[in-house]
Amino acid sequence: MTARVDGTEGRRPSSRDPLQGYFDTDEGQALIRRIADLPGRRVLVAVAGAPGSGKSTLAEALVARLADAVLVPMDGFHLDDRVLAARGLLARKGAVETFDADGFAALAARLTQPGREVVFPLFDRLREIAIAGAGVVEPAHRIVVLEGNYLLLDAAPWNRVRYDLTIGLPVPEAELRRRLEARWQGLGKDAAAVQAHLANDLANARLVTKGSRPADLSGP
């Protein structure tokens, strides 16, 4: 498997993988065509959802199937642990207030300019830090797929960002709980740490569910 900058690895399909065979269906093919047919020399596609909804998996799969696309995850705008500790927010890492939202909005504005190279940060999940300048949107990239929890949040500055297409991933909380628990166990966390992360993630998921604007499309 191929390791990524954010510390995740290539995923193998499972019996519960919502994307297994999806792009062989009419719905999956229609989604690819809709994105490819978006007019403009630079278009922004948002893939948004709660923690554990599968937005990263879907965004990566879309980029892999679109020749002129690039992935820009929101997670590069995590505040550093030292900043969070000073603000008493370390235990809430991943909550909306633990991101540089204005920085993300500024990046999104730059991304709308066609033919421009834009450098952006990426999050290293193994080290739990954002790495400045680790990602590059090249001038030839026409389609920019952004993914993150809060892209559609109906609060400033998130709601000032304009996308050409938005995709939401509604997933029942029980399924989110199952996926998130497996994620943290897979990262080697003990039982207490898993429950702490789970409580934080589900609180963030409820904010995303209740506080986000409707998406143009619902993902698989």
Salt bridges, closest charged atoms under 4 A:
ASP6 OD2 - ARG4 NH2 2.23
GLU60 OE2 - ARG4 NE 3.28
GLU60 OE1 - ARG11 NH1 3.27
ASP68 OD2 - ARG142 NE 3.29
ASP75 OD1 - HIS78 NE2 3.84
ASP75 OD2 - ARG125 NH2 2.94
ASP80 OD2 - ARG82 NE 2.83
ASP81 OD1 - LYS93 NZ 2.59
ASP102 OD1 - ARG160 NH2 3.88
ASP124 OD2 - ARG127 NE 2.96
GLU128 OE1 - LYS93 NZ 3.03
GLU173 OE2 - ARG206 NH2 2.73
GLU175 OE1 - ARG16 NH2 3.15
GLU175 OE2 - ARG178 NH2 2.73
GLU175 OE2 - ARG179 NE 2.89
